[in-house]
Amino acid sequence: MTDLILTKKQKEAFDILNDNTTSELLFGGGAGGGKSRLGCLWITLKCMEYKGIRCLIGRNKLTTLKQTTLITLFDVLKSLGLINGRDFFYNLQSGVIRFLNGSIILLKDLYYYPSDQNFDNLGSLELTYFFIDECNQIVFKCYDTLKARLRYKHKELGLMPKCLLTCNPSKNWVYKEFYKPSKEGTLSKDRKFIQSLAGDNPFLPDTYITALKNIQIKAIRERLCNGNWEYDDDPTSLFDYDGINNCFNRDVSDDEVNARYITGDIARKGKDRMVIGLWYGLQLKKIIDLPYDIKADLSLSTKYIIDLAKKENVNISHIILDEDGVGGGVVDNIKGCMGFTNNASAIQDRDYDIEPDKVLKQFKKQDYQNLKAQCYYKLAELVGKSEIGITEENPDVKDLISEELMAIKQKDMDKDTSLKIISKDEMKEILGRSPDFADMMMMRMLGLLKKDRHYRIISL
């Protein structure tokens, strides 16, 4: 180890990867910090140190791994004086690197394929260590499945389970599981996070750092250059982080009684929340995360919503509740409220073309996948126009709302089809939970869409 050329942050990571307390390390959080080299070096040294162990290097797609991480791995092997065909043997077809002492490195595709949603292809593996490069590109279930595979030769060799994750900042499960707890000081003792940026790597040319600083798109520059985890440059993201953040610093209240609404994402059992929102116009004035004893009882849930409506002078017709699944029971018990069905057809806009001699009434079908997609696109539009306000002081709730809205992604953007968003199951994979706060906010748009009618005057 003393002869290896490492950055200060890489040395810190190596100490953690060799301790007896840490089982999971996230390293990175920016471009140019030496993430891939660290992972390849750690796995190689472990294979050289212990006979017959089994390690895995994985990435979202195997083709990408071969074009990026594998090239770094071969550079590391070369720097250690190891030659293919003499000190190790690489089988291109099987994706296996075998060392003379019997230790192997498996190169694995970790993509989430709908045909293998439970990652059964990983179920038969037994691993000693694994390294996932750009872990932000895989789903949490894949990572969780791999952790359960860490058991090979641990007892025999006196080793503890270890895994290394590397990535750039991303607002998904990596943020929730590692970055945020580390920032708040609540990360469990068996987990560590080390942020390594281009500025921490003295071996980079000045031109590389200058190029990062000169990136024109702010979200990309913040993430890759400054290691800012609050930005997301995913082009499929429906919501902009700055727009979401500004909602919490804005008051767009409308105190007219008829403009008041209650929206609710209904749940009864399980981990999903039952979140109720009170709106004054487009100002979300109050957010209530109902306790389990109320959400689990249909009559108590109904009573709570009715009592809130009476207290806040909300018309029954301005109560919008999720009608899918268990929500149907609450909707049935509150006669006159609006039930929200996610997969219902999008609401049509009515266009009136007024000409000198006639009035032509037309119906224009909105090109949305369903009502839920239409309402999310509408919410994103209003957030972008600074027309949504959120009255909320609890930082935890603010974070939950931001995380959930950033997890709403467009689907099939490059196809000439209806406007779509990813499924709820896909959102859960990103978040590790259901987007209950975001869904509650999205339902408010139904009141607008049912009320809005678009009139167009054709000039003489």
Secondary structure, 3 states (H helix, E strand, C coil): CCCCCCCHHHHHHHHHHCCCCCCEEEEECCCCCCHHHHHHHHHHHHHHHCCCCEEEEEECCHHHHHHCHHHHHHHHHHHCCCCECCCEEEECCCCEEEECCCCEEEEEECCCCHHHCCCHHHCCCCECEEEECCHHHCCHHHHHHHHCCECCCHHHHCCCCEEEEEECCCCCHHHHHHHHHHHHCCCCCCEEEEECCHHHCCCCCHHHHHHHHCCCCHHHHHHHCCCCCCCCCCCCECCCHHHHHHHCCCCCECCCHHHEEEEEECCCCCCCCCEEEEEEECEEEEEEECCHHHHCCHHHHHHHHHHHHHHCCCCHHHEEEECCCCHHHHHHHCCCCEEECCCCCCCCEEEEEECCCCEEEEEECCCECCHHHHHHHHHHHHHHCCCCEECCCCHHHHHHHHHHHHCCEEECCCCCCCEEECCHHHHHHHHCCCCHHHHHHHHHHHHHHHHCCEEEECCC
